Amino acid sequence: MRVAVTTNDLETVDVPFGRARHVVVYEVRRDRAHLQRVFAFDAPPARCDRRALRQRGAALEGCVVLFTLEIGEVGAAIARARDVHPVRVARPRSIADVLATLRRDLAIMRPWSRAAVLGMGVRGAR
């Protein structure tokens, strides 16, 4: 499954969706997580605007989940329009930890539940 994370330092999920300097995409499987692509953006405006949200939304193409520190209604709508489920992390958290938790969750799911979760009509699901 492809997942995206928002980050400014490339190591931590540490920034809201609309203010992220980077959206990093990983291919995550039960046994490993592999970096797919890093999208870099100009410094975010003082106030998040729709153009910045659309740019970051384009980076979500083919992803199933977005992990971010915060996301507003417009950002969430942009993610959902691309069949991406936004997940807020409660506090800044290392990307490695987020991916390890996701891999562990995938590993303990029964095959039928994994197929149900990943096959719910989501583009890019595997």
N, C-alpha and C positions, 0 to 999 in steps of 0.2 A: 504494500500500500504506500502511496506517496503522501507525505505529510509536510507541512510548512511550519516554520517558526519565525517569529519576529524578533529581531535582535539589533542592537547597536554595536556590540563588542564581538560578535561572531562566536561567542562562547556561552551566552546566557539568554534565556527568554526574559528580557529585561525592559521591554518597551511596548506601549500600546500600538495597535495595528497602524493607525494613521500617522504615527510619528516615527516609525521604524526606518532606520537607514538601510537595513537589509531584510530581505525575506529569503530564508534559506530552505531549500527543498531537499528532503531525504526520501529514499526508498527504504521502507522498513519491512523486514521480514522477521519471523520468529527467531532466526539464528543470527541476524546481523542488521545493521543500519548503514546505508551507503549514501554519502553526499552526492546529490544529483546536480544541483545548481545553486549559485548564489546570485541573487538579484540585488543590485546596489542602486540606491536612490539619492538624489540631491538632499541636502539638509532639509528637513521638513519645515514647512512654514510655521510661523508663530502660532497660528490657529490652523488646525487640520481643515483642509478643503476637499471638495469632491474630486478634484483632479488628482490630488495625492492619493486619495482612497482608490480611485480607478486604476492608477498606476500599480499600486500594491496588489489590488485585486487581480490584475492581469497575471501576476506572478503565481497565483494560486491554480492556474489552469492544470487540470489533471490530478489535483490533490484531493484527498478525502477529508483530512482534518487540518485545521490551523490552530497552533498553540500560540497564545499571545497574552501579554500582561493585562490588557484591557481592550475592549472593542465596543464601539458605540452602535447605535441602531443602524445607521447608514452603512458602516463598515460590515456589520453582520449581514445586512441585506445583500451587499455586494458578494460576500463569501457564499451565502446560501444560493444566490443566483447561479453560482458556478458549482453547485452541489458540494460545497465544502462546509463541514461542520466546525464552527468556531468554538474553541475551548479556552476559557480564561484560566491562567495559572494564578494561584492566590498571592504569590510573592515571586520576585525574581528567582529563577531556578536554572541550573545548568542545562544546556541542551542535551548533554550526554545523559543526565539523570532522567529527563523527560523521555528520551528515546529508549533508555533501558527499561523504564516503567512500561512504556507501550509494548516493547518486545516481550516483557514478562507477561503482560496481560494477554497478548496474542498466543503465547505458548500455553497458557492454562485454559484457554477457551476450548470447549469441545468442538469437534469439526463441524457439527451442524450449526452451532451458534456463531462460529467464525464465518461460515458461509452466509448465514443470515445477515450478520453485521456488514460484511464486506460486499455482499451482492444485492444490496437494497436499491439497485438502480443508480448507483453513484458512478459517475464517469471516472475511469482510472482505477477503480477498485480491483484488487487482486486477492 
